[in-house]
Amino acid sequence: MILAERHLKFRAEAREYARTHVAPRATMHDLTGEFVKENIRELADRGWLGILWPKELGGMGLDYQTYVIAVEEVSRACASTGLTLAAHTSLGTYPIYKFGTTEQKERYIPRLAAGDYLGAFGLTEPNAGSDAAGIESSAKKTDRGFLINGSKRYITSASYAGTVIVAASLDRKLGRKGITCFIVETKTPGFKVPSVENKLGLKGSDTAELVFEDMLVPLDSVLGKEYDGYRIFMETLDGGRISIGAFCLGMAQCALDTMIAWFKDREMSQLESKALADVAVQVEAARLLVYNAAQIKDTGVRVDKECAFAKLFASEVAIRACGTAIDAIGPLAITDDMPVARAYRDAKLGEIGEGTSEVMRMIIAKDVIKEAKEAC
């Protein structure tokens, strides 16, 4: 895929920054579990927490292709930092920009773009993961505002967020049609972060549980319209899946980088040549799918199928690439001397977050059948 000159220039800048500033700290974050706060502050200083948003709202006014390149290159150096950037942008801020009122945009987006705090997205619950329509958190409308009760699980950056987009049901009997989204400020009484997850990988990212106990939010905290929450978070997940594709692409490229560095001064066997070639082809194919989805999204068209293509393929390529690199290099690859061991653990989230691989296949199959019927 041929990129525009501005994208090539940005990629070179992002790659050099990530190599010299983000990568050297990656092992420390993995070993200590310390949140990537310094990296995020630097990304904010560079304006990258607001890549997509207009300059009048404190952003850089750039396109989704540029944003995808940023996530890819940062994740290539440190997946914990890449995931934090991706979740903040596509999940924590995008819904406000796309569905918020003018007042909501002006109140929140400049501070999110500046990195005054992170944004988060509260959808997943203990009993509602892939079946997002089954959320149990409830909202009751009163004269003073909405009273929200419930909990969320596995929420990225929740401990460091200033705002969380919370999905809750106004009427559970209505199923998905009863869901409404709210912009919740984390300082609101009744908002609690009782625990932080200890994960297989992505040790430097924050993943937390949220609990809402009689949390009263203002009437004007509704995002979009009442009872329109399901549509809002489904469209939000669309772009989020491109983000996860870029995040996984970065880890896949990390695996390829590791193999190239290992074999460039060694004589390769036929099997080793095949392993390296297979990873190189798969990484490039994943990049084409991710970039294609980003470029279509830049046109303003819904890209459900293309997002699913990108997310499914890139996530599975990341796992395969890391595994192949470890198999080809041997025991040294599973030590902290090589980044691919960390990437292997980090990559597993890509097959789960923002829709499992099974859900992606359901979306793809449904769209393929729909297109075939429309063509008849």
Backbone torsions as a table, in degrees:
resi	resn	phi	psi	omega
1	MET	NA	131.4	-179.4
2	ILE	-90.2	121.1	178.7
3	LEU	-92.2	152.8	174.8
4	ALA	-65.8	157.2	-178.4
5	GLU	-57.3	-37.8	-179.2
6	ARG	-66.2	-32.9	178.6
7	HIS	-73.5	-38.7	176.9
8	LEU	-63.4	-41.2	179.2
9	LYS	-64.6	-44.1	-180.0
10	PHE	-65.9	-39.7	-180.0
11	ARG	-61.6	-41.3	178.4
12	ALA	-63.2	-41.7	178.5
13	GLU	-64.1	-46.5	-178.3
14	ALA	-64.9	-41.1	-178.8
15	ARG	-63.9	-43.3	-179.7
16	GLU	-67.7	-42.5	177.5
17	TYR	-61.2	-48.3	-177.7
18	ALA	-63.1	-39.0	-179.0
19	ARG	-65.7	-41.1	-172.9
20	THR	-91.6	-23.9	-175.6
21	HIS	-114.4	-41.9	-174.7
22	VAL	-84.9	-48.5	-176.3
23	ALA	-57.0	-42.2	-178.1
24	PRO	-61.5	-21.1	-179.0
25	ARG	-98.2	-5.8	-170.9
26	ALA	-63.4	-44.7	-178.9
27	THR	-64.2	-39.9	178.5
28	MET	-59.5	-45.2	179.0
29	HIS	-64.0	-37.1	180.0
30	ASP	-67.0	-39.5	-176.6
31	LEU	-77.7	-36.0	-175.2
32	THR	-96.3	-21.0	-174.8
33	GLY	75.1	11.1	179.5
34	GLU	-70.3	133.9	-179.9
35	PHE	-61.2	146.9	-174.5
36	VAL	-79.5	48.7	-173.2
37	LYS	-61.6	-43.4	-178.3
38	GLU	-64.6	-41.1	177.8
39	ASN	-61.4	-43.1	-178.6
40	ILE	-66.5	-37.4	176.5
41	ARG	-62.5	-40.8	178.5
42	GLU	-66.5	-39.7	177.1
43	LEU	-62.3	-39.5	177.6
44	ALA	-63.8	-42.4	179.8
45	ASP	-63.3	-30.1	178.1
46	ARG	-82.8	-7.0	-179.5
47	GLY	88.4	2.9	-171.6
48	TRP	-75.6	-15.2	174.4
49	LEU	-75.5	-7.7	178.3
50	GLY	-128.9	29.0	-176.4
51	ILE	-50.8	-43.5	-169.4
52	LEU	-86.7	-16.5	-168.0
53	TRP	-92.4	149.5	-177.5
54	PRO	-58.4	153.2	-179.2
55	LYS	-61.5	-31.3	179.4
56	GLU	-68.5	-14.7	175.8
57	LEU	-106.2	15.1	176.7
58	GLY	89.4	6.7	-178.6
59	GLY	-94.3	-172.4	179.8
60	MET	-96.0	-15.7	177.9
61	GLY	70.1	30.0	-178.3
62	LEU	-100.5	178.7	-172.6
63	ASP	-98.7	175.0	-177.2
64	TYR	-66.9	-31.3	177.8
65	GLN	-61.5	-42.6	178.0
66	THR	-63.1	-44.3	179.2
67	TYR	-60.1	-43.5	179.6
68	VAL	-61.7	-40.2	177.5
69	ILE	-62.1	-42.0	178.9
70	ALA	-61.1	-46.7	179.9
71	VAL	-63.0	-43.1	-179.8
72	GLU	-60.1	-50.9	-174.9
73	GLU	-69.3	-37.5	177.6
74	VAL	-67.6	-42.4	179.5
75	SER	-66.8	-30.1	176.7
76	ARG	-60.9	-34.3	-179.8
77	ALA	-89.9	-39.2	-177.8
78	CYS	-157.3	106.0	-175.8
79	ALA	-65.5	-30.6	178.2
80	SER	-61.6	-39.6	178.2
81	THR	-71.9	-41.1	178.8
82	GLY	-61.8	-41.8	179.3
83	LEU	-65.4	-39.8	179.6
84	THR	-63.2	-42.9	176.6
85	LEU	-62.3	-44.4	-176.9
86	ALA	-65.5	-47.0	-178.0
87	ALA	-65.6	-40.7	179.1
88	HIS	-60.6	-41.9	-173.9
89	THR	-80.4	-59.0	-170.4
90	SER	-80.8	-25.4	-178.7
91	LEU	-105.7	-42.4	-174.4
92	GLY	-84.4	-27.1	-175.1
93	THR	-114.5	-40.0	-177.0
94	TYR	-52.0	-45.2	-178.4
95	PRO	-60.3	-34.3	178.6
96	ILE	-68.4	-42.7	-179.8
97	TYR	-66.1	-40.6	-175.2
98	LYS	-80.2	-38.4	-171.2
99	PHE	-116.2	-7.8	-175.8
100	GLY	-76.7	159.8	173.0
101	THR	-73.8	167.6	177.2
102	THR	-57.6	-41.8	-179.2
103	GLU	-65.3	-41.1	179.0
104	GLN	-64.9	-42.2	178.6
105	LYS	-62.0	-46.3	-178.2
106	GLU	-68.5	-27.8	-178.7
107	ARG	-77.8	-39.5	-170.0
108	TYR	-107.5	-40.2	-170.0
109	ILE	-63.8	-42.0	177.8
110	PRO	-57.8	-38.0	-179.9
111	ARG	-73.9	-35.1	175.5
112	LEU	-68.1	-41.4	179.7
113	ALA	-66.0	-34.3	-179.3
114	ALA	-79.5	-12.5	-178.2
115	GLY	79.1	21.0	174.5
116	ASP	-58.9	-32.2	172.2
117	TYR	-159.0	167.8	178.0
118	LEU	-93.4	160.4	173.7
119	GLY	-106.0	149.4	179.3
120	ALA	-136.4	170.8	-173.0
121	PHE	-134.2	111.2	-175.0
122	GLY	-99.8	91.7	179.1
123	LEU	-119.3	-54.5	-174.6
124	THR	-63.1	138.2	179.1
125	GLU	-128.8	166.5	178.3
126	PRO	-54.3	-33.3	-178.4
127	ASN	-115.2	16.7	-179.9
128	ALA	-148.0	96.8	177.6
129	GLY	-112.8	-92.0	178.0
130	SER	-62.6	-32.2	176.5
131	ASP	-89.0	75.0	-175.2
132	ALA	-63.8	-23.1	-179.8
133	ALA	-70.8	-12.1	-176.3
134	GLY	-94.0	20.7	-177.5
135	ILE	-61.2	145.5	-175.8
136	GLU	-107.7	-14.5	176.7
137	SER	-58.0	137.3	-174.1
138	SER	-117.9	152.5	174.7
139	ALA	-131.1	133.1	178.9
140	LYS	-121.3	125.2	-177.8
141	LYS	-81.1	130.7	177.4
142	THR	-129.6	175.9	178.2
143	ASP	-64.7	-26.9	-176.4
144	ARG	-91.9	-14.0	-177.8
145	GLY	148.6	-156.5	179.6
146	PHE	-107.2	131.3	178.6
147	LEU	-98.3	115.3	-174.2
148	ILE	-110.3	133.2	175.4
149	ASN	-133.4	145.2	178.9
150	GLY	145.1	-162.8	-179.5
151	SER	-152.0	160.1	175.8
152	LYS	-132.9	155.6	-177.4
153	ARG	-134.6	149.0	176.0
154	TYR	61.8	46.0	-177.5
155	ILE	-95.3	118.2	-176.4
156	THR	-69.1	130.5	175.6
157	SER	67.7	14.8	-174.9
158	ALA	-59.9	-34.2	-178.2
159	SER	-69.7	-21.1	-176.0
160	TYR	-113.4	8.4	-176.1
161	ALA	-84.3	148.8	171.3
162	GLY	-101.3	-26.0	176.0
163	THR	-135.2	146.0	175.2
164	VAL	-132.3	131.0	171.9
165	ILE	-80.8	114.3	-174.6
166	VAL	-110.7	127.5	174.9
167	ALA	-96.6	126.8	179.0
168	ALA	-143.3	157.1	-176.7
169	SER	-99.0	131.4	172.9
170	LEU	-83.5	-20.0	179.2
171	ASP	-158.7	101.0	-174.8
172	ARG	-66.2	-21.8	178.3
173	LYS	-65.3	-21.4	-179.3
174	LEU	-86.4	-4.3	-178.9
175	GLY	63.2	-133.6	-177.8
176	ARG	-63.1	-26.3	-179.6
177	LYS	-73.3	-9.8	180.0
178	GLY	-95.5	-0.2	-172.7
179	ILE	-85.2	138.9	175.5
180	THR	-129.9	146.1	176.1
181	CYS	-103.2	143.3	-179.2
182	PHE	-129.4	146.1	169.2
183	ILE	-92.1	112.0	-175.8
184	VAL	-110.2	126.0	174.2
185	GLU	-81.6	133.0	-171.3
186	THR	-71.1	-11.3	176.4
187	LYS	-85.3	0.0	-179.5
188	THR	-63.7	131.2	176.0
189	PRO	-56.1	136.2	-178.0
190	GLY	97.1	-10.5	176.2
191	PHE	-89.1	123.1	-177.1
192	LYS	-134.3	147.3	173.3
193	VAL	-118.6	86.3	-172.1
194	PRO	-75.5	-22.8	-177.3
195	SER	-155.8	154.7	176.8
196	VAL	-118.9	137.6	-175.3
197	GLU	-77.7	142.4	170.3
198	ASN	-101.3	111.6	-166.2
199	LYS	-106.2	166.5	174.4
200	LEU	-60.0	-45.7	-178.8
201	GLY	-139.2	-166.3	179.9
202	LEU	52.2	45.5	-174.7
203	LYS	-64.3	-26.8	-178.2
204	GLY	-87.1	-2.9	175.5
205	SER	-96.0	160.9	-178.4
206	ASP	-104.2	126.4	177.8
207	THR	-131.9	118.1	-169.3
208	ALA	-134.1	162.9	172.4
209	GLU	-93.3	143.3	175.3
210	LEU	-119.2	143.4	175.6
211	VAL	-132.1	135.5	178.0
212	PHE	-116.8	118.6	-179.6
213	GLU	-120.6	103.6	-177.2
214	ASP	47.4	47.7	-179.2
215	MET	-82.0	115.1	-177.9
216	LEU	-95.7	118.0	177.8
217	VAL	-114.8	149.5	-176.3
218	PRO	-61.8	158.3	177.6
219	LEU	-60.2	-32.1	-178.1
220	ASP	-85.0	12.5	176.2
221	SER	-86.4	-6.9	177.3
222	VAL	-62.3	131.6	176.2
223	LEU	-96.9	121.9	-174.1
224	GLY	73.6	-131.9	-179.3
225	LYS	-115.9	156.0	173.4
226	GLU	-60.5	142.8	179.7
227	TYR	69.6	10.5	-179.7
228	ASP	-109.4	15.4	-173.6
229	GLY	-65.8	-37.5	-177.9
230	TYR	-61.7	-46.4	178.9
231	ARG	-61.5	-39.6	-177.8
232	ILE	-64.9	-48.0	-177.0
233	PHE	-76.0	-24.0	175.4
234	MET	-68.9	-40.9	176.9
235	GLU	-68.8	-35.8	176.8
236	THR	-61.2	-42.9	-179.8
237	LEU	-65.0	-26.6	176.1
238	ASP	-53.0	-59.1	179.4
239	GLY	-66.4	-33.4	178.6
240	GLY	-61.9	-32.3	179.5
241	ARG	-71.0	-31.8	172.9
242	ILE	-65.1	-41.1	178.1
243	SER	-59.2	-45.6	179.6
244	ILE	-65.9	-35.3	174.6
245	GLY	-59.6	-44.4	179.4
246	ALA	-67.1	-39.4	177.3
247	PHE	-59.8	-46.1	178.9
248	CYS	-69.5	-35.7	177.2
249	LEU	-59.6	-40.4	178.0
250	GLY	-60.5	-42.5	179.3
251	MET	-69.8	-37.4	176.3
252	ALA	-61.8	-42.0	178.1
253	GLN	-65.7	-35.6	175.9
254	CYS	-58.9	-42.6	178.1
255	ALA	-63.8	-42.6	178.7
256	LEU	-64.8	-42.4	177.1
257	ASP	-56.4	-43.4	-178.3
258	THR	-63.8	-42.1	179.0
259	MET	-65.7	-42.3	-179.7
260	ILE	-62.8	-44.8	179.8
261	ALA	-61.9	-35.4	-178.2
262	TRP	-73.2	-41.1	-172.0
263	PHE	-94.9	-10.8	-171.7
264	LYS	-63.4	-26.5	178.9
265	ASP	-113.6	19.4	-180.0
266	ARG	-123.3	153.0	175.0
267	GLU	-79.7	124.1	-178.2
268	MET	-93.9	140.2	172.0
269	SER	-77.1	173.1	178.0
270	GLN	-61.9	-41.8	179.9
271	LEU	-65.8	-38.7	178.8
272	GLU	-68.1	-37.8	176.4
273	SER	-62.7	-42.0	178.6
274	LYS	-63.1	-43.6	-179.3
275	ALA	-60.9	-46.4	-179.7
276	LEU	-65.0	-43.1	-179.9
277	ALA	-63.8	-42.9	-179.8
278	ASP	-61.4	-43.4	179.0
279	VAL	-64.9	-42.9	-179.8
280	ALA	-60.2	-43.6	179.6
281	VAL	-65.3	-44.6	-177.3
282	GLN	-66.3	-39.0	178.5
283	VAL	-64.9	-42.9	179.7
284	GLU	-66.8	-37.8	177.1
285	ALA	-64.7	-40.7	176.6
286	ALA	-62.1	-40.4	179.9
287	ARG	-63.0	-41.5	179.3
288	LEU	-62.0	-41.1	179.5
289	LEU	-67.9	-42.3	-179.6
290	VAL	-66.6	-47.2	-179.4
291	TYR	-65.0	-37.3	178.7
292	ASN	-62.9	-44.3	178.3
293	ALA	-62.1	-40.4	179.2
294	ALA	-64.2	-41.9	-177.9
295	GLN	-69.5	-35.6	175.6
296	ILE	-67.1	-40.8	179.2
297	LYS	-61.2	-34.1	178.3
298	ASP	-63.9	-18.9	177.4
299	THR	-82.0	-11.3	-179.5
300	GLY	91.4	5.3	-179.0
301	VAL	-89.6	142.0	173.9
302	ARG	-63.1	138.0	-173.0
303	VAL	-130.5	48.1	-176.9
304	ASP	-54.4	-52.9	-176.3
305	LYS	-66.8	-45.6	-178.9
306	GLU	-64.4	-36.0	175.8
307	CYS	-64.5	-42.5	179.0
308	ALA	-65.4	-41.1	174.9
309	PHE	-54.0	-52.6	-174.4
310	ALA	-63.4	-46.8	-176.6
311	LYS	-67.9	-46.4	-179.4
312	LEU	-61.5	-52.8	-173.6
313	PHE	-68.4	-46.2	-177.4
314	ALA	-64.5	-38.1	-179.4
315	SER	-66.9	-40.6	-179.9
316	GLU	-75.5	-31.3	174.5
317	VAL	-65.5	-39.3	-179.6
318	ALA	-60.0	-45.2	178.2
319	ILE	-63.3	-46.8	-178.7
320	ARG	-64.2	-43.0	-177.5
321	ALA	-63.6	-44.6	179.1
322	CYS	-64.8	-43.5	179.1
323	GLY	-63.3	-41.5	179.4
324	THR	-65.2	-41.3	179.0
325	ALA	-61.2	-43.4	179.5
326	ILE	-64.5	-44.3	179.1
327	ASP	-61.6	-40.4	-175.5
328	ALA	-73.5	-36.6	-175.8
329	ILE	-85.7	-39.2	178.9
330	GLY	102.4	-160.4	-170.8
331	PRO	-55.1	-34.9	-179.0
332	LEU	-58.7	-29.4	-176.2
333	ALA	-71.2	-16.0	179.0
334	ILE	-98.8	11.1	176.2
335	THR	-102.2	171.2	178.2
336	ASP	-74.1	-0.9	176.7
337	ASP	-72.9	-17.2	-180.0
338	MET	-128.1	139.4	-176.8
339	PRO	-71.8	-14.5	-174.3
340	VAL	-68.9	-27.2	177.1
341	ALA	-63.9	-44.3	177.1
342	ARG	-64.7	-43.9	-179.3
343	ALA	-62.2	-35.5	179.8
344	TYR	-61.4	-43.8	178.1
345	ARG	-71.2	-39.8	-178.9
346	ASP	-64.7	-34.9	-170.9
347	ALA	-67.7	-22.2	-174.8
348	LYS	-60.5	-33.2	179.5
349	LEU	-57.7	-31.8	-176.6
350	GLY	-59.3	-27.8	179.5
351	GLU	-85.7	-3.6	-175.6
352	ILE	-118.0	-52.3	-172.6
353	GLY	-64.8	144.4	177.6
354	GLU	57.7	37.3	179.5
355	GLY	107.7	116.7	179.9
356	THR	-66.3	168.3	177.3
357	SER	-58.6	-36.1	178.8
358	GLU	-64.4	-41.7	177.8
359	VAL	-65.2	-39.8	177.9
360	MET	-59.9	-41.2	-180.0
361	ARG	-66.6	-35.5	176.7
362	MET	-63.8	-43.5	179.4
363	ILE	-62.5	-46.0	-178.4
364	ILE	-63.0	-47.5	-179.1
365	ALA	-60.8	-42.6	179.9
366	LYS	-61.6	-43.9	-178.4
367	ASP	-70.0	-37.3	178.4
368	VAL	-62.7	-43.5	178.2
369	ILE	-65.4	-42.3	-179.9
370	LYS	-60.8	-44.8	179.2
371	GLU	-64.4	-36.5	179.3
372	ALA	-66.3	-40.4	178.9
373	LYS	-66.5	-39.8	-179.9
374	GLU	-68.1	-26.9	-179.4
375	ALA	-78.5	-17.5	-178.4
376	CYS	-75.3	NA	NA
